Amino acid sequence: MKHTLLATTALVAMTGAAAAELTISATGRIGLKTTEGVAAVGATTTYKPITTAQVDSIKVAQAWMATGAAITATADATTAATAIEYVAALALITEAEAAIAGLQAIATNVDTASEVTALNYELARLAEVKAAIAPTVAGKVTKTNDSTDAVNRMRVSFSGSGETDSGIAFGASIRADNAGAGNLGTGGSQFVSGAFGKVSMGDLNGADESAAGGGVSGVGLTGLGDHNDLAYQSSDHNIAYEYSTAGVTFGYSQNTAVKTGSNSAMGIKWSGDMGGATLTVGLGQSKVGNATQGSMSVSMSTGGLTLKAISSSNDNGTVAAVTEATATATKGYVAGVTAANNADTDQTGVSISYAMDAMSVTAFTKTVSTAGVKDKDYSGFGFTYDMGGVSLKAGVVDNNDQQLVDFGLSFSF
């Protein structure tokens, strides 16, 4: 429900008088949410490839010393180091470091300041190689128990709209929450529209998300993690344009905060009647840096039944080549650095909802497939019963093999 605070206000600086109104709406909820605990998982150690340049750097140090064991481990830069090869490489570095330290400790072996400098130089080079091939340890999960928590909040939204005598519509909206700072922020949005189309600014979704939709239908009082939604790289755009005609809407958006490189999105959506059913088809694409995300969706509603399917693929571009420099008698080893390489990701989701009188039920499933990583699967089921201003909601979600459950009351003002 909404309450009108101001109407038929005279506006200055626009042709003619204008009618405008400011409305306030609010939502709240109280309920409980149960989160399934997870078992402990040990850490996984991943060994980096030992490259030819790194092996050559060790050889340089040993040749200069004329001491130490022969190099026998991992001279092949095309294969990742196994645990045995990694340990062997570290042992070789440790042996070389010890040998250099031994030379430094014997006065007869270090006759000049230049030799001291050279020995310290080699120690620094070996430390660089050791840092470059250091393994990464990840994947550790700490055991947690099942938990049940209260979920409650209050949100107030302010929305203003109006239209000039010449037919130009305008409006703005902002929301206040009682969580965190609880203050009105800068996250609102504003628009101006007319025969020329619609220009929006502020806290906006990308044009691709606006066309294809944020995801499929969700469940529960709290959304239970909102795993029905898709991830869009254009979600922080702040200026957009759209034009609609004959059931077709074209949109374009950008993030003007980005001053270099690409950060734009476009989308097209069609909605119309097909034999008594409302059919909507959306296509979108965004370009952020070297990553290109393409999305498409189709939904159909007839009677109380609504079906929706959505798919999105994010191509993050090619992997940048690694360039590294081998240590020499006068130059230190330089570890190779690659540009950020986010693995390509595909997202697909399907939902079905049915409403009958005051009762509606919804079910969804979504899969996230990332190159080189095990697929993540999500699914959920829930219902809503509208009692007039107050709705009873409940849902259960499989969060990639972790169960989430909530129920409670949602109210609007």
KOLLOSE-148943 format. One line per 5 residues: their letters; for each residue y, x negated, z of N, C-alpha, C. Coordinates in steps of 0.05 Angstrom, whole numbers. Atoms other than C-alpha are relative to their C-alpha. Layout:
BEGIN
A = Y,X,Z,Y,X,Z,Y,X,Z ~ ...
This chain:
BEGIN
MKHTL = -24,-17,0,0,0,0,25,-18,0 ~ -24,15,2,70,-24,-15,24,16,10 ~ -24,-14,-10,137,-7,16,24,-11,-15 ~ -24,8,15,201,-8,-26,23,-4,19 ~ -23,6,-18,260,-41,9,26,5,-14
LATTA = -25,-1,14,313,-41,-45,-4,10,-28 ~ 2,-11,27,323,-1,-108,27,5,-12 ~ -25,-6,15,375,12,-162,23,-17,9 ~ -21,20,-8,414,-51,-145,15,-9,-25 ~ -16,10,22,472,-71,-189,-2,-30,-1
LVAMT = 2,29,3,463,-141,-218,23,-10,-17 ~ -22,12,14,518,-186,-241,-11,-22,-18 ~ 6,22,18,517,-237,-298,-21,8,-20 ~ 18,-9,21,471,-195,-342,13,24,-12 ~ -13,-21,14,492,-145,-394,-8,27,12
GAAAA = 5,-27,-10,498,-75,-364,-11,0,28 ~ 11,-2,-26,473,-49,-299,-31,-2,-1 ~ 29,3,0,400,-59,-278,-12,13,25 ~ 15,-11,-23,349,-25,-234,-19,-21,10 ~ 17,20,-11,311,-70,-187,-11,10,26
ELTIS = 11,-7,-25,266,-65,-127,-14,-24,12 ~ 14,20,-16,237,-109,-73,-21,13,16 ~ 22,-13,-15,169,-92,-44,-14,-20,18 ~ 16,16,-19,128,-118,14,-28,12,1 ~ 27,-8,-4,53,-115,17,-14,-20,18
ATGRI = 13,18,-19,5,-145,68,-30,6,0 ~ 29,-2,-4,-69,-157,79,-8,-14,25 ~ 10,12,-24,-109,-175,140,-30,3,1 ~ 29,-2,-2,-181,-185,160,-9,-10,28 ~ 13,9,-23,-225,-193,221,-30,1,-5
GLKTT = 28,0,5,-298,-212,220,-13,-26,10 ~ 16,23,-8,-352,-265,230,-12,-13,-24 ~ 13,15,22,-380,-320,186,-20,-19,12 ~ 22,18,-9,-446,-356,195,-6,-20,-21 ~ 5,22,18,-458,-424,164,-26,-14,8
EGVAA = 25,13,-6,-528,-453,160,4,-30,3 ~ -1,29,-5,-536,-523,188,-15,-15,-21 ~ 14,18,20,-560,-582,146,-15,-22,15 ~ 16,21,-11,-613,-634,160,14,-27,-6 ~ -10,27,4,-595,-707,167,-12,-13,-25
VGATT = 9,15,24,-601,-750,104,9,-28,2 ~ -7,28,-1,-603,-825,103,17,-9,-23 ~ -18,10,21,-554,-866,64,-15,-13,-23 ~ 12,12,24,-570,-891,-6,17,-24,-8 ~ -14,24,8,-553,-962,-26,-3,-4,-30
TYKPI = 0,4,29,-533,-972,-99,9,-28,-6 ~ -7,27,7,-533,-1042,-127,13,-1,-28 ~ -14,1,25,-484,-1059,-181,-14,-20,-19 ~ 11,20,19,-503,-1096,-245,11,-28,6 ~ -9,28,-2,-500,-1172,-240,4,-9,-28
TTAQV = -6,6,28,-465,-1192,-304,-3,-30,-6 ~ 2,28,9,-470,-1256,-345,23,-16,11 ~ -23,15,-10,-400,-1276,-324,-3,-7,29 ~ 4,5,-29,-418,-1270,-250,-21,-22,4 ~ 21,20,-3,-482,-1311,-259,12,-27,-9
DSIKV = -12,25,9,-443,-1364,-298,19,-11,21 ~ -17,10,-21,-393,-1368,-242,-15,-15,22 ~ 17,14,-20,-449,-1386,-193,-9,-27,-12 ~ 10,25,13,-475,-1438,-243,22,-21,0 ~ -22,19,0,-406,-1469,-248,3,-14,27
AQAWM = -3,11,-27,-402,-1478,-173,-23,-20,6 ~ 23,18,-6,-472,-1508,-168,0,-25,-17 ~ -1,24,17,-462,-1554,-227,21,-19,10 ~ -22,18,-11,-397,-1580,-197,-10,-15,24 ~ 10,12,-25,-433,-1594,-131,-23,-19,-6
ATGAA = 25,15,6,-495,-1623,-165,-20,4,22 ~ 18,-6,-22,-535,-1589,-111,-8,29,-1 ~ 8,-28,-1,-570,-1524,-95,-24,6,-18 ~ 24,-8,15,-631,-1488,-124,9,9,-28 ~ -5,-9,27,-636,-1470,-198,5,30,0
ITATA = -5,-29,3,-610,-1402,-220,-24,13,-12 ~ 23,-14,10,-669,-1356,-229,3,30,-1 ~ -2,-30,-4,-642,-1286,-214,21,12,-19 ~ -18,-19,13,-611,-1235,-260,20,-13,-18 ~ -19,10,20,-581,-1271,-319,5,20,-23
DATTA = -3,-21,21,-587,-1207,-360,21,20,9 ~ -22,-17,-8,-522,-1168,-359,-5,29,-8 ~ 5,-28,10,-553,-1106,-391,-15,17,20 ~ 16,-15,-19,-594,-1085,-331,13,-1,28 ~ -10,-1,-27,-573,-1062,-262,-17,-17,19
ATAIE = 15,17,-18,-593,-1108,-205,-18,17,18 ~ 18,-12,-20,-654,-1087,-165,6,-12,27 ~ -5,10,-27,-656,-1098,-91,-8,-30,2 ~ 9,28,-1,-696,-1163,-100,19,-19,-14 ~ -18,17,15,-649,-1190,-153,27,-3,15
YVAAL = -26,0,-14,-588,-1171,-112,-2,-20,24 ~ 3,17,-23,-614,-1206,-49,-2,-29,-9 ~ 2,27,10,-632,-1267,-91,28,-11,-8 ~ -26,9,9,-562,-1270,-121,17,-7,24 ~ -16,5,-24,-530,-1265,-52,-10,-26,14
ALITE = 11,24,-12,-577,-1320,-27,10,-25,-14 ~ -10,23,15,-555,-1366,-82,29,-5,7 ~ -28,3,-7,-482,-1353,-65,2,-12,28 ~ 0,10,-27,-496,-1365,9,-7,-29,1 ~ 9,28,1,-532,-1430,-7,23,-18,-11
AEAAI = -23,16,11,-473,-1454,-49,22,-3,20 ~ -22,1,-20,-423,-1436,5,-8,-20,22 ~ 9,19,-21,-465,-1474,57,2,-29,-9 ~ -1,27,10,-470,-1534,12,28,-11,-1 ~ -28,9,1,-395,-1537,1,11,-5,28
AGLQA = -8,4,-28,-383,-1528,75,-11,-27,11 ~ 11,26,-8,-430,-1587,86,15,-24,-11 ~ -15,22,11,-392,-1631,39,27,-3,14 ~ -26,1,-14,-327,-1612,74,-3,-13,27 ~ 4,10,-28,-358,-1632,141,-5,-30,1
IATNV = 6,28,0,-377,-1702,119,23,-16,-12 ~ -24,13,8,-317,-1747,115,-4,-18,-25 ~ 4,18,22,-350,-1796,66,-2,15,-27 ~ 2,-16,24,-359,-1739,16,26,12,-9 ~ -26,-11,6,-287,-1717,19,20,-22,4
DTASE = -17,24,-2,-244,-1777,3,30,6,-4 ~ -28,-5,7,-181,-1745,-24,8,29,5 ~ -10,-28,-3,-137,-1684,-15,-8,17,-23 ~ 8,-16,24,-154,-1663,-86,-28,10,2 ~ 27,-9,-3,-227,-1660,-69,-2,23,20
VTALN = -1,-22,-20,-212,-1616,-8,10,25,-14 ~ -11,-24,15,-171,-1570,-53,-22,11,-19 ~ 21,-9,19,-228,-1568,-104,-23,15,15 ~ 21,-13,-15,-280,-1550,-51,9,28,9 ~ -11,-26,-9,-236,-1495,-23,2,20,-23
YELAR = -2,-16,24,-225,-1470,-94,-28,13,-6 ~ 26,-11,6,-300,-1463,-106,-9,21,20 ~ 7,-20,-20,-310,-1426,-40,14,26,-6 ~ -14,-25,7,-257,-1376,-61,-12,14,-24 ~ 12,-12,24,-290,-1366,-129,-26,14,7
LAEVK = 26,-12,-8,-358,-1352,-97,5,26,16 ~ -7,-24,-15,-325,-1302,-49,7,23,-19 ~ -8,-20,20,-296,-1266,-110,-25,13,-13 ~ 25,-10,12,-365,-1260,-142,-15,17,20 ~ 14,-16,-20,-396,-1236,-77,13,27,4
AAIAP = -14,-26,-2,-343,-1181,-71,-5,17,-24 ~ 4,-15,24,-354,-1161,-143,-27,14,-2 ~ 27,-11,2,-429,-1149,-135,-8,14,25 ~ 7,-13,-25,-425,-1118,-66,-11,28,-6 ~ 11,-27,5,-468,-1054,-63,17,22,13
TVAGK = -13,-23,-12,-442,-985,-48,-21,16,16 ~ 18,-16,-17,-473,-944,8,12,28,3 ~ -10,-28,0,-465,-868,2,-23,19,4 ~ 20,-22,-2,-500,-802,10,-10,6,28 ~ 9,-6,-27,-508,-803,85,11,27,9
VTKTN = -7,-27,-10,-508,-733,114,-7,2,30 ~ 5,-3,-29,-501,-721,189,-10,28,6 ~ 12,-25,-6,-544,-666,218,21,19,13 ~ -17,-20,-12,-506,-602,235,-17,25,7 ~ 14,-24,-9,-530,-539,271,13,25,-13
DSTDA = -11,-26,8,-522,-466,250,24,6,17 ~ -24,-7,-15,-454,-440,270,10,27,-8 ~ -13,-26,5,-419,-372,275,28,-1,10 ~ -28,3,-6,-344,-369,274,15,26,-6 ~ -17,-22,6,-290,-316,277,17,-7,-25
VNRMR = -17,3,23,-252,-306,212,21,22,0 ~ -21,-20,-1,-185,-272,216,26,-12,-11 ~ -26,10,10,-117,-277,183,18,24,-8 ~ -20,-20,9,-54,-240,161,16,-13,-22 ~ -17,10,22,-17,-248,95,20,21,-8
VSFSG = -21,-18,9,49,-218,74,11,-10,-26 ~ -10,7,27,72,-217,2,26,15,-6 ~ -25,-12,9,142,-205,-24,2,-1,-30 ~ -1,-1,29,152,-183,-95,25,15,-9 ~ -24,-13,11,216,-167,-132,-3,3,-30
SGETD = 1,-5,29,222,-137,-202,24,17,-8 ~ -22,-16,10,274,-106,-245,2,-2,-31 ~ -4,-1,29,298,-92,-316,29,6,-7 ~ -27,-5,9,365,-96,-350,1,23,-20 ~ -3,-22,20,393,-41,-394,-8,-9,-28
SGIAF = 8,10,26,379,-86,-453,-30,-4,-3 ~ 29,2,2,305,-86,-437,-13,-26,9 ~ 11,25,-10,296,-154,-405,-10,4,28 ~ 12,-3,-26,248,-152,-347,0,-27,14 ~ 0,24,-16,250,-202,-290,-14,5,26
GASIR = 13,-4,-26,214,-214,-225,-7,-26,13 ~ 8,23,-16,191,-262,-171,-18,9,22 ~ 18,-6,-22,138,-265,-117,-5,-24,17 ~ 7,22,-19,121,-307,-56,-16,12,22 ~ 18,-10,-21,71,-302,0,4,-17,26
ADNAG = -1,14,-26,74,-319,75,-27,4,14 ~ 25,-1,-16,12,-335,116,6,-7,29 ~ -4,7,-29,4,-339,191,-17,-24,7 ~ 15,24,-6,-42,-399,184,17,-24,-6 ~ -16,24,4,-16,-470,187,29,3,8
AGNLG = -28,-2,-6,59,-473,183,10,29,2 ~ -6,-29,-1,62,-398,170,27,6,-11 ~ -27,-4,11,128,-405,133,-1,7,-29 ~ -3,-4,28,152,-382,66,4,-27,-13 ~ -2,26,12,142,-441,20,11,1,-28
TGGSQ = -9,1,28,156,-461,-52,-22,8,-19 ~ 22,-7,17,91,-434,-78,2,26,-15 ~ -4,-25,14,120,-371,-108,2,-4,-30 ~ -3,2,29,129,-355,-182,22,20,-8 ~ -22,-16,11,184,-324,-225,-5,4,-29
FVSGA = 4,-5,28,186,-293,-294,23,15,-12 ~ -19,-16,16,231,-265,-348,-15,8,-25 ~ 16,-8,24,201,-223,-405,16,20,-16 ~ -13,-19,19,223,-182,-465,-15,-1,-26 ~ 13,-1,26,209,-174,-538,-8,-28,-9
FGKVS = 5,28,7,208,-251,-543,-26,-10,14 ~ 24,8,-15,147,-254,-496,7,-3,30 ~ -3,3,-29,142,-276,-423,1,-30,7 ~ -2,27,-10,166,-341,-392,-3,1,31 ~ 5,1,-29,139,-358,-322,3,-28,10
MGDLN = -2,26,-13,153,-415,-274,-10,3,29 ~ 8,1,-28,128,-436,-206,-29,-8,3 ~ 28,6,-7,58,-437,-177,-18,16,-19 ~ 13,-14,21,18,-419,-239,-28,-12,-6 ~ 24,9,12,-52,-423,-267,5,-10,-28
GADES = -3,8,28,-61,-459,-333,-5,22,-19 ~ 4,-21,20,-60,-418,-397,-29,4,-7 ~ 29,-3,5,-134,-432,-407,-14,16,21 ~ 12,-16,-22,-152,-404,-339,10,29,-2 ~ -10,-28,2,-107,-343,-350,-14,15,-22
AAGGG = 14,-14,22,-143,-328,-415,-30,4,6 ~ 29,-2,-5,-215,-342,-395,-7,12,27 ~ 5,-11,-27,-208,-320,-322,-8,-22,19 ~ 6,20,-20,-215,-359,-258,-30,-4,6 ~ 28,2,-6,-289,-345,-253,-13,28,-2
VSGVG = 13,-26,-1,-338,-288,-242,6,14,26 ~ -6,-15,-24,-336,-235,-188,-13,-12,25 ~ 10,12,-25,-343,-260,-116,-9,21,20 ~ 10,-18,-20,-372,-230,-53,10,-9,27 ~ -5,7,-27,-360,-227,21,28,6,9
LTGLG = -26,-5,-13,-302,-217,69,19,-23,-5 ~ -16,24,3,-277,-289,62,-2,-13,-27 ~ 6,14,25,-303,-307,-7,-22,-19,2 ~ 23,18,-6,-355,-352,26,1,-25,-18 ~ -3,25,14,-328,-415,-6,9,4,-29
DHNDL = -10,-6,27,-306,-380,-71,-16,-15,-21 ~ 17,15,19,-365,-412,-107,-4,16,-27 ~ 0,-15,25,-358,-357,-160,22,-10,-19 ~ -22,10,16,-295,-392,-184,-8,-25,-15 ~ 4,24,15,-293,-446,-237,23,-20,7
AYQSS = -20,21,-4,-255,-512,-229,15,-5,-26 ~ -17,5,24,-197,-519,-278,18,-24,6 ~ -17,24,-3,-160,-585,-288,30,8,-4 ~ -28,-9,5,-97,-544,-307,11,18,22 ~ -6,-20,-21,-93,-507,-240,28,-4,13
DHNIA = -26,5,-13,-26,-539,-220,23,1,-20 ~ -22,-2,19,17,-520,-280,23,16,12 ~ -24,-13,-11,88,-497,-267,19,13,-20 ~ -16,-14,20,115,-469,-332,-19,11,-22 ~ 18,-12,19,82,-421,-381,15,20,-18
YEYST = -11,-20,19,96,-377,-441,-24,16,-11 ~ 21,-16,12,55,-318,-466,12,22,-17 ~ -10,-21,18,62,-266,-521,-24,18,-6 ~ 21,-20,4,21,-202,-528,7,19,-23 ~ -3,-20,21,11,-157,-588,-27,11,-8
AGVTF = 25,-13,10,-43,-107,-609,-25,-8,16 ~ 23,7,-17,-88,-125,-550,-6,-29,1 ~ 4,29,0,-83,-200,-563,22,-14,15 ~ -20,15,-16,-48,-247,-514,-4,-29,-5 ~ 0,29,4,-31,-319,-531,16,-13,22
GYSQN = -15,13,-21,-10,-367,-477,0,-30,-3 ~ -3,29,-1,14,-439,-468,13,-8,26 ~ -11,8,-26,28,-477,-404,1,-30,2 ~ -2,29,-5,47,-546,-378,6,-5,29 ~ -9,9,-26,58,-586,-315,23,-20,-5
TAVKT = -23,17,6,128,-614,-322,3,-23,19 ~ -2,23,-19,118,-660,-262,-13,-25,-12 ~ 13,23,13,75,-704,-307,18,-10,-23 ~ -20,11,19,122,-750,-346,-13,-16,-22 ~ 14,16,21,70,-791,-385,-27,12,-5
GSNSA = 26,-10,7,8,-770,-422,-1,30,-3 ~ 3,-28,5,-19,-701,-436,-6,15,26 ~ 7,-18,-22,-20,-644,-386,8,28,-9 ~ -7,-26,12,-20,-578,-425,-25,16,-3 ~ 23,-19,4,-64,-517,-436,9,23,-18
MGIKW = -6,-24,16,-68,-459,-484,-24,19,1 ~ 22,-19,-1,-109,-396,-487,7,25,-17 ~ -3,-25,15,-120,-332,-526,-20,20,11 ~ 17,-21,-11,-148,-266,-500,3,26,-15 ~ -1,-26,13,-166,-200,-533,-14,20,18
SGDMG = 12,-21,-15,-181,-135,-497,3,26,-15 ~ -1,-25,14,-198,-68,-527,-24,18,5 ~ 21,-20,-5,-242,-7,-528,-22,-3,-21 ~ 23,2,18,-312,-13,-558,-20,21,8 ~ 19,-22,-5,-349,53,-559,1,11,28
GATLT = -3,-10,-27,-321,76,-493,-1,-20,22 ~ 0,23,-19,-329,8,-459,24,-18,-5 ~ -22,19,3,-272,-40,-446,-12,-28,-2 ~ 11,27,5,-289,-108,-476,24,-20,0 ~ -20,21,-1,-249,-171,-461,-13,-27,-6
VGLGQ = 10,26,8,-259,-239,-493,23,-20,3 ~ -21,20,-5,-220,-301,-472,-10,-28,-8 ~ 5,28,7,-217,-373,-499,23,-17,9 ~ -22,17,-9,-178,-431,-470,-8,-29,-2 ~ 5,29,1,-170,-506,-474,24,-14,13
SKVGN = -21,16,-13,-131,-557,-433,-5,-29,-6 ~ 2,28,5,-116,-630,-444,16,-14,23 ~ -13,15,-22,-101,-674,-383,-9,-29,-3 ~ 7,28,5,-98,-748,-398,-20,-2,-23 ~ 21,2,20,-162,-765,-436,-21,22,2
ATQGS = 20,-21,-5,-200,-704,-409,8,25,-14 ~ -4,-25,14,-208,-641,-451,-19,20,11 ~ 17,-21,-11,-234,-577,-419,3,25,-17 ~ 1,-25,16,-255,-517,-461,-15,21,15 ~ 12,-22,-15,-271,-449,-431,-1,25,-17
MSVSM = 2,-26,14,-294,-381,-456,-13,20,19 ~ 11,-21,-17,-311,-315,-424,-2,26,-16 ~ 3,-26,11,-333,-245,-442,-6,19,23 ~ 5,-20,-21,-331,-183,-397,-1,27,-12 ~ 3,-28,10,-350,-110,-407,0,19,24
STGGL = 0,-20,-21,-334,-50,-363,-4,27,-12 ~ 5,-27,9,-360,20,-372,-9,16,24 ~ 6,-15,-24,-362,74,-319,5,-17,24 ~ -3,16,-24,-373,38,-253,-12,-28,-3 ~ 14,25,5,-409,-21,-285,18,-21,-13
TLKAI = -15,22,11,-376,-88,-298,-17,-25,-2 ~ 15,24,4,-410,-149,-328,19,-22,-10 ~ -17,22,9,-378,-218,-338,-16,-25,-2 ~ 13,26,4,-402,-285,-365,22,-19,-7 ~ -20,20,5,-361,-349,-366,-13,-27,-3
SSSND = 11,27,4,-373,-420,-389,23,-19,-5 ~ -21,20,3,-331,-483,-385,-13,-28,-2 ~ 10,28,3,-342,-555,-408,23,-19,1 ~ -21,19,-3,-300,-614,-388,-10,-27,-11 ~ 7,26,12,-305,-675,-434,21,-20,9
NGTVA = -19,19,-12,-273,-733,-396,5,-24,-17 ~ -6,23,17,-270,-780,-455,-20,-22,2 ~ 19,23,1,-305,-846,-470,5,-18,23 ~ -3,19,-22,-318,-899,-418,15,-25,-10 ~ -15,24,8,-269,-957,-421,-17,-24,4
AVTEA = 16,24,-1,-299,-1024,-435,8,-17,24 ~ -5,18,-22,-306,-1074,-378,6,-28,-10 ~ -7,27,8,-270,-1140,-388,2,-17,25 ~ 0,17,-23,-284,-1196,-339,2,-29,-10 ~ -3,29,7,-269,-1271,-338,-17,-17,18
TATAT = 17,19,-15,-318,-1325,-318,16,-22,13 ~ -13,22,-13,-297,-1378,-269,-3,-25,-16 ~ 1,27,12,-281,-1447,-296,9,-20,21 ~ -8,21,-19,-261,-1512,-265,29,4,10 ~ -28,-4,-8,-189,-1488,-262,7,29,2
KGYVA = -6,-29,1,-194,-1412,-265,-21,15,16 ~ 18,-16,-16,-225,-1362,-217,-13,22,-15 ~ 14,-23,12,-275,-1308,-234,18,25,4 ~ -15,-25,-1,-240,-1242,-250,-20,23,-5 ~ 19,-22,3,-282,-1179,-237,11,20,-20
GVTAA = -7,-20,19,-283,-1127,-292,9,26,13 ~ -10,-26,-10,-245,-1062,-280,0,20,-22 ~ 0,-22,20,-257,-997,-317,20,21,8 ~ -18,-23,-6,-210,-939,-324,-17,22,14 ~ 14,-22,-14,-227,-878,-281,-17,15,-20
NNADT = 19,-13,18,-288,-846,-313,-14,23,15 ~ 13,-23,-12,-303,-776,-287,-21,11,-18 ~ 22,-9,16,-370,-753,-311,5,28,-12 ~ -3,-26,13,-372,-695,-361,-13,22,17 ~ 10,-22,-17,-383,-628,-326,0,26,-15
DQTGV = 2,-27,12,-408,-560,-351,-3,20,23 ~ 2,-21,-19,-399,-496,-311,-6,26,-14 ~ 6,-26,11,-431,-429,-325,-4,20,22 ~ 3,-21,-20,-429,-364,-287,-4,28,-11 ~ 5,-27,8,-451,-292,-292,2,18,25
SISYA = -1,-19,-22,-435,-232,-248,-4,28,-10 ~ 3,-29,5,-451,-158,-245,10,16,24 ~ -11,-17,-21,-415,-105,-205,-3,29,-7 ~ 2,-29,5,-426,-31,-197,14,15,23 ~ -15,-16,-20,-379,18,-162,-8,29,-3
MDAMS = 7,-28,0,-398,88,-142,14,13,24 ~ -17,-12,-21,-348,130,-103,13,-23,17 ~ -13,20,-17,-326,87,-43,-16,-26,2 ~ 18,23,-3,-384,38,-48,-1,-17,-26 ~ 4,18,23,-388,-23,-94,-17,-24,9
VTAFT = 18,23,-6,-440,-78,-98,5,-21,-23 ~ -4,21,19,-434,-146,-132,-20,-22,4 ~ 17,24,-1,-480,-204,-149,9,-20,-20 ~ -8,20,19,-465,-270,-182,-18,-24,2 ~ 14,26,0,-497,-337,-201,17,-19,-16
KTVST = -15,21,14,-464,-402,-222,-14,-27,2 ~ 12,27,0,-489,-471,-242,21,-20,-9 ~ -18,22,7,-449,-536,-244,-17,-23,-7 ~ 16,22,10,-480,-591,-286,18,-24,-6 ~ -16,24,4,-449,-660,-281,-18,-23,-9
AGVKD = 16,21,12,-474,-718,-323,-8,-21,21 ~ 10,20,-19,-517,-765,-281,-4,10,28 ~ 3,-11,-27,-519,-718,-221,-17,25,-1 ~ 16,-24,-1,-568,-664,-200,17,25,-1 ~ -14,-25,3,-546,-594,-219,5,13,28
KDYSG = -6,-15,-24,-513,-552,-165,0,30,-7 ~ 4,-29,5,-532,-478,-161,12,17,22 ~ -12,-19,-19,-495,-421,-127,-6,28,-8 ~ 5,-28,5,-511,-348,-121,9,17,24 ~ -9,-16,-22,-487,-290,-79,-4,30,-5
FGFTY = 2,-29,2,-494,-216,-64,17,12,23 ~ -16,-13,-21,-447,-169,-26,7,28,-7 ~ -8,-27,4,-420,-100,-18,27,5,14 ~ -25,-9,-11,-354,-65,-3,0,30,3 ~ -2,-29,-4,-343,4,27,29,6,8
DMGGV = -29,-6,-4,-272,31,21,3,25,17 ~ -4,-22,-18,-252,75,79,29,10,0 ~ -27,-8,3,-180,83,56,19,-17,16 ~ -17,19,-14,-134,25,74,-16,-21,15 ~ 18,18,-13,-192,-8,110,-27,0,-15
SLKAG = 25,2,14,-254,-35,75,-20,-17,17 ~ 21,15,-12,-320,-57,105,-13,-18,-21 ~ 11,19,19,-344,-121,70,-21,-17,13 ~ 21,19,-10,-406,-164,76,-11,-15,-25 ~ 11,16,22,-436,-219,34,-18,-22,10
VVDNN = 17,23,-5,-488,-274,31,0,-17,-25 ~ -2,18,22,-483,-336,-12,-19,-24,4 ~ 16,25,0,-532,-392,-29,18,-22,-11 ~ -18,21,6,-486,-452,-28,-16,-25,-6 ~ 17,23,8,-532,-501,-66,-20,-7,22
DQQLV = 21,2,-20,-589,-489,-16,10,2,29 ~ -10,-5,-27,-544,-475,44,10,29,1 ~ -7,-29,-2,-537,-403,67,25,5,15 ~ -25,-9,-13,-469,-372,83,-1,30,1 ~ 0,-29,-4,-462,-302,111,26,8,14
DFGLS = -23,-11,-15,-401,-261,131,1,30,-1 ~ -5,-29,1,-381,-189,147,24,6,18 ~ -23,-8,-16,-322,-152,175,17,20,-14 ~ -18,-19,11,-262,-109,160,24,-13,-14 ~ -24,9,15,-207,-120,109,19,23,-2
FSF = -19,-22,1,-143,-80,112,24,-7,-16 ~ -25,5,16,-81,-72,69,21,20,9 ~ -23,-16,-9,-12,-45,84,20,4,-23
